[in-house]
């Protein structure tokens, strides 16, 4: 994803088993390889982990640009 992965969009590098196709390879983005999961992030289930990742994506999503007609 040359322009980055937007929040809420499935990564194109995930295979059918939800495993990263480029894990451990040099082309893996720094934001992915720098993510260090911990027990509280993973939770007790896949749903817990996805909920954490969703909150992380929302918290780090760039703000939408203001529309020209919205500025007065």
N, C-alpha and C positions, 0 to 999 in steps of 0.2 A: 504494500500500500504506500506508494511513493509520497503521497501527501499526508500520511498518517492515518490512523484508524479513528473515525468519528465515534463518539460515545454512542453505545447502543447498537453498533454495527459489528457483526461477527467478523473476526479476523479471517482473511483469506488464506492464512497459513494453517488453519485448523483442518485436520483430516476428519474422516467420518467417525473416528473414535475420540474426537475432541483433543487430539494431541498435536502439538506444534510440529510442523514439518521441518522447521529450520532451527529447532532447539539445539544449542551448543555450536551452531555455525556462525561464522563471522558476520554474515549478513543479517543476523537477528538484531532488531533495533535495541538500542541502549535502554529504552524505557521498559522493554520486556526482560532483558537479561539483568537489569538492575533491580527488578521487583523481587524482594526476598520475603516469601510468604511465611507467616507464623501461625501458630495454632489458633489464635483468635481470628485470624483472617480466614482460615480454611473452615472453621466451625466443625460441626458434626456431620455435615452432608454436603453434597454438591450444591444444593439449593442455598445453603448458608454461604458457601464460597462465592456463588454468583451474586448473591445479595450484597456482599461486601464489595465485589468488583463493580457492581452497578453504582453503589454509593461513591466509590472512588472516581468512576468516570464522570458522574454528575458534579462532584466537587471540583474536578480539574478541567471541566469542559470550558472552552473559551466563551466569553460573552458574545452574544449575537451583536453584530454591528447595528448602530442606529440607522433607521431609514431616514432619508433626507426629508420626507414629508412629515416625520414625527418631531423634527426639531423646529422650535419656534423662537 
